[in-house]
Amino acid sequence: MTLKIKLICILRNRDDLGFEDQAEQCCLGGADAVLLGGSAGLSSKDMVVTGVKIKSICRKYKVLFFAGSRPDIALAVDADGIQLGPDDIPMEFAKQILGPRKIVGVGGTSLAQIVAAAEQGAAYVVAGPLFAASKSGHQPLGIDIIRLIKKRVKVPVIASGAITLENIREVISEGADGAAVSRAVCGAPSPKDAAGKFIQLIYEAGHRTGGE
């Protein structure tokens, strides 16, 4: 059964809204998954403590919870899975740690990386950054890469990297199945409203291009 993910919300540090409140708002807004990752700036201990609470929130709304790129944290809090980047633990070792029941998504910064991840068994792949250079210095791939990836892989393709309400229609129209966002949702005044708008635009663009 193919995994269906339209919107992954990546929690972020903000003074006025904690991780748990962000997670609940994202769930209420219709997100398919919530991710607590390294960018949250938490120690391993705090990731476990916070992860347990967020997992409980996500379970209540039947939303997936990803423990960043940490298979150890995912096991500790019984998360639904993880999302790996190019510099994280290789997927084969992550799968050995997690077992077959956990979801492992894999991000790549080139067509070759992304196709290889799909061929090696990633549940979904993340293409990015699309529109702006990443904090780690990876340059934008450009939106055209989405069509190239879709021709080569059968798993869901999730776009990332400066995805906004202004460009999400174009991203989906190019063939992406969904998007992974942080600032545009979890940095918005109302993550709930932002997530809801993203979901609306994703489904509208998907219907126009013949998607679900």
C-alpha positions as CSV (number, residue, x, y, z in Angstrom):
1,M,0.0,0.0,0.0
2,T,1.5,3.3,-1.1
3,L,2.0,5.9,1.6
4,K,0.0,9.1,1.1
5,I,1.5,12.3,2.4
6,K,0.5,15.7,1.3
7,L,1.9,17.9,4.1
8,I,4.8,17.3,6.5
9,C,5.1,20.1,9.1
10,I,8.6,20.6,10.6
11,L,8.4,22.0,14.1
12,R,10.6,25.0,14.8
13,N,11.9,27.1,17.7
14,R,9.7,30.1,18.5
15,D,9.3,32.1,21.7
16,D,5.5,32.4,21.7
17,L,4.5,28.9,20.7
18,G,6.0,25.7,22.0
19,F,6.5,22.5,20.1
20,E,3.4,20.8,21.5
21,D,1.2,23.7,20.6
22,Q,2.6,23.9,17.1
23,A,2.1,20.1,16.7
24,E,-1.6,20.4,17.8
25,Q,-2.2,23.3,15.5
26,C,-0.7,21.5,12.6
27,C,-2.8,18.4,13.3
28,L,-6.0,20.6,13.5
29,G,-5.0,22.2,10.2
30,G,-4.9,18.9,8.4
31,A,-1.3,18.0,8.3
32,D,-0.5,14.4,7.4
33,A,2.7,14.3,9.4
34,V,4.6,16.3,12.1
35,L,8.4,16.2,12.3
36,L,10.5,17.1,15.4
37,G,14.1,17.3,14.1
38,G,17.5,18.5,14.9
39,S,16.7,22.0,13.8
40,A,14.5,22.2,17.0
41,G,17.8,22.5,18.9
42,L,16.9,20.0,21.6
43,S,19.2,17.6,23.4
44,S,18.6,13.9,23.0
45,K,17.0,13.8,26.4
46,D,14.6,16.6,25.6
47,M,13.8,15.1,22.2
48,V,12.6,12.0,24.0
49,V,10.6,13.9,26.6
50,T,9.1,16.3,24.0
51,G,8.7,13.5,21.4
52,V,6.5,11.4,23.8
53,K,4.1,14.4,24.2
54,I,4.0,15.2,20.5
55,K,3.4,11.5,19.6
56,S,0.4,11.5,22.0
57,I,-1.0,14.6,20.3
58,C,-0.4,13.1,16.8
59,R,-2.1,9.8,17.8
60,K,-5.2,11.7,18.9
61,Y,-5.6,13.2,15.5
62,K,-4.3,10.2,13.6
63,V,-1.4,12.1,12.2
64,L,2.0,10.6,11.6
65,F,4.9,11.6,13.9
66,F,8.5,11.5,12.6
67,A,11.4,11.7,15.1
68,G,13.6,13.7,12.8
69,S,16.5,11.7,11.5
70,R,17.0,9.7,14.7
71,P,16.2,6.0,14.7
72,D,17.1,5.7,18.4
73,I,14.7,8.5,19.3
74,A,12.0,7.0,17.1
75,L,12.3,3.7,18.9
76,A,12.3,5.3,22.3
77,V,9.1,7.3,21.7
78,D,7.5,4.8,19.3
79,A,7.3,7.3,16.5
80,D,5.9,6.4,13.2
81,G,9.2,6.8,11.5
82,I,12.1,9.2,10.6
83,Q,13.2,11.3,7.7
84,L,16.8,11.1,6.7
85,G,19.0,13.6,4.9
86,P,22.1,13.0,2.8
87,D,24.4,13.4,5.8
88,D,22.5,11.2,8.2
89,I,22.8,7.5,9.1
90,P,22.5,5.4,5.9
91,M,19.0,4.1,5.3
92,E,20.0,0.4,5.4
93,F,21.3,0.9,9.0
94,A,18.3,2.9,10.0
95,K,16.0,0.2,8.8
96,Q,18.0,-2.4,10.7
97,I,17.5,-0.4,13.8
98,L,13.9,0.4,13.3
99,G,12.6,-2.8,11.7
100,P,10.0,-3.1,8.9
101,R,7.1,-1.4,10.6
102,K,8.5,2.1,10.7
103,I,8.5,4.6,7.9
104,V,11.8,5.8,6.6
105,G,11.7,8.8,4.2
106,V,14.9,10.0,2.6
107,G,15.8,13.4,1.3
108,G,18.3,14.1,-1.4
109,T,20.0,17.1,-3.0
110,S,20.5,15.6,-6.5
111,L,18.5,13.5,-8.9
112,A,21.0,10.6,-8.4
113,Q,20.6,10.6,-4.6
114,I,16.9,10.7,-4.7
115,V,16.5,8.0,-7.3
116,A,19.0,5.8,-5.4
117,A,17.0,6.3,-2.2
118,A,13.8,5.2,-3.8
119,E,15.5,2.1,-5.4
120,Q,16.9,1.2,-2.0
121,G,13.5,1.2,-0.3
122,A,12.6,4.6,0.9
123,A,8.9,4.9,1.8
124,Y,9.0,8.4,0.3
125,V,11.7,10.8,-1.0
126,V,12.2,14.5,-0.3
127,A,13.5,16.7,-3.1
128,G,15.2,19.9,-2.0
129,P,16.1,22.6,-1.6
130,L,14.0,23.7,-4.5
131,F,13.9,27.5,-4.3
132,A,16.6,28.6,-1.9
133,A,20.0,27.4,-0.7
134,S,19.8,25.3,2.5
135,K,21.6,26.2,5.8
136,S,24.1,23.5,5.0
137,G,25.0,25.2,1.7
138,H,23.2,23.0,-0.8
139,Q,22.1,25.1,-3.8
140,P,18.5,25.2,-5.1
141,L,17.6,22.3,-7.4
142,G,14.9,24.2,-9.3
143,I,11.4,23.0,-9.7
144,D,12.1,21.1,-13.0
145,I,13.7,18.3,-11.0
146,I,10.3,17.2,-9.8
147,R,9.3,16.0,-13.2
148,L,12.6,14.2,-13.7
149,I,12.2,12.4,-10.3
150,K,8.6,11.4,-11.0
151,K,9.7,9.7,-14.2
152,R,12.1,7.6,-12.2
153,V,10.5,6.7,-8.9
154,K,7.2,5.2,-7.8
155,V,7.2,6.3,-4.2
156,P,5.7,9.7,-3.1
157,V,7.8,12.7,-4.0
158,I,7.8,15.5,-1.3
159,A,9.1,18.9,-2.2
160,S,11.1,21.0,0.3
161,G,13.2,24.2,0.5
162,A,11.4,27.6,0.7
163,I,8.0,26.1,-0.1
164,T,5.3,28.8,0.4
165,L,1.7,29.4,-0.1
166,E,2.7,31.4,-3.2
167,N,4.6,28.6,-4.9
168,I,2.9,25.4,-3.7
169,R,0.4,25.3,-6.6
170,E,3.4,25.3,-9.1
171,V,5.1,22.6,-7.1
172,I,2.1,20.3,-7.1
173,S,1.4,21.1,-10.8
174,E,5.0,19.9,-11.6
175,G,4.1,16.5,-10.1
176,A,5.1,16.6,-6.5
177,D,2.8,14.6,-4.2
178,G,3.2,17.0,-1.3
179,A,5.5,19.3,0.6
180,A,7.6,19.4,3.8
181,V,7.5,22.9,5.3
182,S,8.7,24.6,8.4
183,R,8.7,28.4,8.3
184,A,5.6,28.7,6.2
185,V,3.4,26.8,8.7
186,C,5.2,26.5,12.0
187,G,6.5,30.0,11.7
188,A,3.2,31.5,10.7
189,P,1.0,33.5,13.2
190,S,-1.5,30.6,13.1
191,P,0.1,27.3,12.1
192,K,-3.5,25.8,12.0
193,D,-4.6,28.3,9.4
194,A,-1.4,28.0,7.4
195,A,-1.6,24.2,7.4
196,G,-5.2,24.3,6.3
197,K,-4.5,26.7,3.4
198,F,-1.6,24.5,2.3
199,I,-3.8,21.4,2.3
200,Q,-6.5,23.3,0.3
201,L,-4.1,24.5,-2.3
202,I,-2.3,21.1,-2.6
203,Y,-5.6,19.3,-3.2
204,E,-6.8,22.0,-5.7
205,A,-3.6,21.8,-7.7
206,G,-3.7,18.0,-7.6
207,H,-7.2,17.8,-8.9
208,R,-6.3,20.1,-11.8
209,T,-3.4,18.0,-12.8
210,G,-5.3,14.7,-12.5
211,G,-3.9,13.7,-9.1
212,E,-5.9,12.7,-6.0
